């Protein structure tokens, strides 16, 4: 099994603290920036940053999967670890010219064999497109 990585970044005209405050709000703010790929989104515990547990159904590229993620927070980063797989998604917010640079990175241990080959080639591209849409929605929500 090989590691699969997907990543997208965007500069937004909002201060890092403001961006993080928006992203920490898993109950109200976060759902507003998600694409139609996410469904059955729900917060099961907490709802604001560290210790939050939330779940959703994700559909992309003809594949579907349920996720249940636990959130940890470290210096400008929200790390979301799926409790049923190796999937980890990290939101990073760093100071940038005129605001912040927001990055979404996800990784997981992919399948082996020919299926794993296609997963490593196509999944990152598909997720990058989806993440780019999410970041664009974040920019709109922040009024950047």
N, C-alpha and C positions, 0 to 999 in steps of 0.2 A: 504494500500500500504506500502510495506517495502522497505527500502533502499537496493540497490544492489551495491556492491563494487568490483572492480577488481584492481590488482596491480602487477607490475613487477619492479625489480631493477637489475642493472648491474654495476659493477665497471669497469671503463674505465681508460686507462693510458693517460688522457688528463686533463689539468688544468680546474677547474670550469669555469673560464672566457671564455676559448676556447669552451667548450661545450655549454655554454649559448649563445655565439655568433652564433654558428651553429644553435641551436634550434630557436633562434629569427628570423632567416631568413626564413620566410614562403613562399617566392617566389622561391628561388633557392635551398636552402639546405634541408629544411624539406621534400619536395616531394621525394627526393632521398632515404629516409629511409623508406618510406611507403610500405607496402605489397600490393598485388593485392586486398586486401579487400577494399581499397580506390579507388574510381573512380570519375570522374567529379570534380576533385580537382581544386579550383580556389580561388585566393585572390581577395576580393571585395573592401577592403579598407586598406590602409597602406601597411604592408608587413614585417615590422621589429618590432617585440615585441609589447609593449603597444599600444592599440588602433587598432590593426589589426583585421579585420573581414575576415574570410575565410570560405569556404563551401566545402562540398564533399558529395558523396554518399557512404555509408558503407554497405557492405554485409558480413554476417558471420552467420554460423549455420542455414542457410535456411531463414534468416531474412534480410530485407533491410530497410534502413532508410536514409533520407537526413538530414544533419546537417548544421547549419550556426552558427559559433562560434565567440564570441568576446573575445579578449585576454587582460588580465590585467597582470601586472608584479609586483612582490614583492620579494625582497631579495632572489635571487636564485631560484625563482619559476615563471613559466608561467602558469596562470590559464585560461582555455578556457571554457567559459560558452555558451552552446547552447542557441540560442535565441528563440527556439520553444519548449523547454522541460526542464526538471530538470537535464539533463545530464551535468556534469562538469568533465573536464579532467585536471589534474595538472601534470606538469613536474617539478620535483625538482632536483636540482644539488647541491650536498654537497661535500666538500673536503673529500677525502679518501686516504688511503695508496697508494702512487704512482700515484695519479690522482684525480678522482672524482667518486662519486656514483650517478648514474642517476636513478630516479624513475618515472614511469608513474603510476598515480592513476586515476581511473574514478569511478564516482558514479552517481546514478540516483534513482528516486522513481520507483520501479518496479510495475508490475501488481499485482492485488489481486487474490485470489482463487488458483485453481490448476495450472493455467498458470503462476501465480506469483511464485509459489513454484518451478516449473521447471526453470524459469528464474533465481531465486536466486541460484539454484544449478549449472546450466550449463553455464550460461552467464559468470560468473567470470572466470571459467576455460578456456573457449574459448578465452576470451579477454586476459587473462594472456599469453596464447600461442602466440597470435598475437603480443602482446606487447614485449614479449621476442624476437621475430623475428625482430621487429622494433629496439630494443636496440642493437641487434647484428649487424644490418645494420649501426647503428650510430657508433658503435665501429670500423667497417671497414672504414667508411667515415672519421673518425678522425685519422685513421692510428694507432690505439691502438694495 
